Amino acid sequence: MKFAAAVEAALACGWRYPVVVGRQRQVMVAPDTISSQRRPLTDPLGPRPLLVDRPRSGPCSFGTLVADTVASAVARTQLLHLLWSRQVGVDLARPLTDDSIVHPAEVSGR
């Protein structure tokens, strides 16, 4: 009943009133994962330039990109940080996995 009243009030003002009843899990999980690396991050082992430049030469999966570095665990952290800072991008409508395609920032809407 409350939703119906809210819809009617919105319509009277010329507004739309969509109600979302559920979200796909990855819609919330991927941004949460990426935001875990939102704080300033140093790059002592130096994988950051590769992680930014490699996607410019063509499609590259998250897993392949980090595997091409000296320390993949460090590269994962760096890549999540680069995603947060929008220096590279992925399709957040899909689950963030090793198969996610990493794009250069220009393609991801930056």
N, C-alpha and C positions, 0 to 999 in steps of 0.2 A: 504494500500500500504506500509506503514512504517513497519507494522508487517511482511509482506511478505519479505521485504528487510532484516529485522533483522533475519528472519528464514534462508534465503539463506546465509547470512554472517556466521551465527552460523554453518550451515551444512558444509560450506566450511572449517571451522576450526575443524570439527569433533565433534561439540557440539550439544546437543539437546537444543531446545528453546521452552519449554512449555509456553503457555499463559493461565493464570487463569482468567476466566471471572467473577467469583463470588465465594464467600465463604459462607458456612453455618453460620448463625448468631452466634451460640454458639462457633464457632472456634475463634472468636474475643472476645465475651462477657466473657467467662469463664476465660481466662488468665487476662483480664482486672479486673474482680472481684477479682481474687486471688491476683493480684499485688497490690490491694488497701491495703493489709496487709503486704507489703514488708519491712516496717521499723521495727527496733528492738521493741520487745513487751515483757513486763513483764507478769508474771503469778500470780498475787496476790491471786486469788481465787483457784488456783491449778488444773484446769481441764486438763492441758497439758499432764501429764503422762497417764491419762485415754484415751485421744484422740489418743495418739501414741500407747499405748499397746492394746487397745480393738480390733482394726482391725487384730492384729496378731492371735487372737483366732478364726477368721472366718469372712466371709463377713458381712459387716455392712453398712447400708445406712447412708448418711450424716445426715439426719433428726433424725434417731434413736440414732446415736452417740451423737449428741448435746442434745437430750432430756434426755439422761441418766445422765446428769450433773446437778449440783445444779442451775447454772445460764445459761440457754441455749443461751441467747443473747451474753454473754461473750464467751461461748464455740464456737459459730459460728465464732466470730472474731479470736479466738485462732486456730480453725481448718483451716480457710483460711490462717493464718500465717504459719501453719505447712505444708499446701499444697505448699505455695510459697517457703518455705525453704526445700522442698522435704523430709520432715520427714515422710510424708504419701503421698499417691497418689490417683488419680481418673482418669477415662478415659475421656480425654478432647475432644474426638471425639463426645461425647454426651453432651447435655446441662447439666450444673451444677445445680442440683436441690436437694431437700431433698431425692430423690430416688437414687441419685448417690452413687455408691458403693465405699467406702473408703478402700484402700489397704494399707498394711504396705509398708514402703519405699523399702524393698528388692524386692517386686513384681512390684513396679512401675518403675523399671529401675534405681534406684539410685545407 
